[in-house]
Amino acid sequence: MAGIRASTWVVAVVVAVAVCSGATAAWWLYRDDPAPYALQDTPEVQVTVRPVESRYPDAKQVAQETELVIKVYLQRLRTGDAADLSRIGAPWYTGREQAARELISQYGPHAVEPVEAVVSDPVVPRLASADLRFADGSRQRIDLTKDKDVWWLALGEGDPVKP
């Protein structure tokens, strides 16, 4: 009798694990946002992302696609955590954390106020750039690179077209 109960429990556990694994796999495959990064609850960032005035429809699409990484970048600048900022850098780039420290030092104080991000016309597929216009009049240009539907910050040293 004890053997039957034990085997029933084993079967129940195996079925539960299989169902949970299947649900997790389905969520992973069908989620809306493939980016492995997200905005945190705080600090709040005030940024307007728009495409440069263009006659090409791709400009608007690229601005929409890159909006999340731009907002996350500005939020990480504000928090001042180089390790966290380096995580939105293209994974195939080297020296991301050191580059993040330098960006935080140079641009972190500017990210406190509202920012306008103007995304340039895409010249090469999977590459983009944005001109960040800070409230105090200073500017920064960031380069972005796309790999498998995810936009990354070109942070550190690397080839933007060779992930």
C-alpha positions in Angstrom: 0.0 0.0 0.0 2.8 2.4 0.8 4.5 1.7 -2.5 1.3 2.7 -4.4 1.1 6.0 -2.5 4.7 6.8 -3.1 4.4 6.1 -6.8 1.2 8.2 -7.0 3.1 11.1 -5.4 6.0 10.6 -7.8 3.6 10.7 -10.8 1.9 13.8 -9.4 5.2 15.6 -8.9 6.4 14.7 -12.4 3.1 15.9 -14.0 3.3 19.2 -11.9 6.9 19.8 -13.0 6.0 19.2 -16.7 3.0 21.5 -16.5 5.1 24.3 -14.9 7.9 23.8 -17.4 5.4 24.0 -20.3 3.8 27.1 -18.9 7.2 28.8 -18.4 8.3 27.9 -21.9 5.0 29.2 -23.4 5.4 32.5 -21.5 9.0 32.9 -22.6 8.1 32.3 -26.3 5.0 34.4 -26.5 5.9 37.4 -24.3 5.5 40.8 -25.9 8.9 42.3 -25.1 12.0 40.2 -25.8 14.3 42.7 -24.1 16.2 41.2 -21.1 16.0 44.6 -19.4 13.2 46.8 -18.1 12.5 50.1 -16.5 12.7 49.9 -12.7 10.0 51.5 -10.5 12.4 54.3 -9.4 13.8 56.7 -10.3 11.2 57.9 -12.8 12.7 59.3 -16.0 11.2 62.1 -18.0 12.1 61.5 -21.6 10.4 62.1 -25.0 11.6 59.8 -27.8 10.8 60.9 -31.3 12.3 60.2 -34.8 14.2 62.9 -36.6 12.0 64.5 -39.3 12.3 62.1 -42.2 10.5 61.0 -45.3 11.4 57.4 -44.5 8.8 55.4 -42.5 11.6 53.3 -40.9 12.6 56.3 -38.8 9.3 56.2 -36.8 9.5 52.5 -36.4 13.1 52.5 -35.1 12.2 55.3 -32.7 9.4 53.2 -31.3 11.6 50.1 -31.1 14.5 51.9 -29.3 12.3 53.8 -26.8 12.7 51.2 -24.1 16.5 51.0 -24.2 16.8 54.8 -24.3 14.6 55.1 -21.2 16.4 52.4 -19.4 19.7 54.0 -20.3 18.6 57.3 -18.8 17.3 55.7 -15.7 20.5 53.8 -15.1 22.5 57.0 -15.6 20.4 58.6 -12.8 20.9 55.7 -10.4 24.7 55.8 -11.0 25.2 52.0 -10.9 27.8 51.1 -13.5 27.2 47.4 -13.2 23.5 47.9 -13.9 24.1 50.3 -16.8 26.6 47.9 -18.3 23.8 45.2 -18.5 22.1 47.1 -21.3 25.3 47.2 -23.3 25.6 44.9 -26.3 26.8 41.5 -24.7 29.5 41.0 -27.4 31.1 44.3 -26.5 34.0 44.4 -24.0 34.8 47.0 -21.3 31.1 47.8 -20.8 31.4 48.5 -17.0 34.3 50.9 -17.4 32.5 52.7 -20.2 29.4 52.8 -18.0 31.3 54.5 -15.2 32.6 57.1 -17.6 29.1 57.8 -18.9 27.7 58.1 -15.4 30.4 60.5 -14.5 29.9 62.7 -17.5 26.1 62.5 -18.1 24.5 61.2 -14.9 23.9 64.6 -13.4 22.1 65.7 -16.7 19.6 62.8 -16.6 17.8 64.3 -13.6 15.9 66.8 -15.7 13.6 66.0 -18.7 15.4 64.7 -21.8 14.5 64.7 -25.5 15.8 61.8 -27.5 15.8 62.3 -31.3 16.4 59.0 -33.1 18.3 59.4 -36.4 17.3 57.9 -39.7 18.4 54.3 -39.8 21.2 54.1 -42.5 22.1 50.5 -41.8 19.6 47.8 -40.7 20.1 46.9 -37.0 22.0 50.1 -36.2 20.6 53.3 -34.8 21.7 56.4 -33.0 19.9 58.9 -30.8 20.8 62.5 -29.9 20.0 63.1 -26.3 19.1 66.7 -25.5 19.3 67.5 -21.8 17.4 70.3 -20.2 20.6 72.2 -19.4 21.4 72.4 -23.1 24.1 69.7 -23.1 23.9 66.8 -25.6 25.0 63.2 -25.9 24.9 60.9 -28.9 24.4 57.2 -28.2 24.7 54.4 -30.7 22.4 51.4 -30.6 22.7 48.0 -32.1 20.0 45.3 -32.6 20.4 41.5 -32.2 17.5 39.1 -32.4 14.8 41.8 -31.9 16.6 43.3 -28.9 18.1 46.8 -29.0 21.4 47.2 -27.1 23.5 50.2 -26.2 26.9 50.2 -28.0 28.8 50.4 -24.8 32.6 49.7 -24.6 34.6 48.2 -27.5 33.1 46.0 -30.2 31.7 45.6 -33.7 28.1 46.8 -33.8 27.2 44.5 -36.7 28.9 41.3 -35.5 27.1 40.0 -32.4 
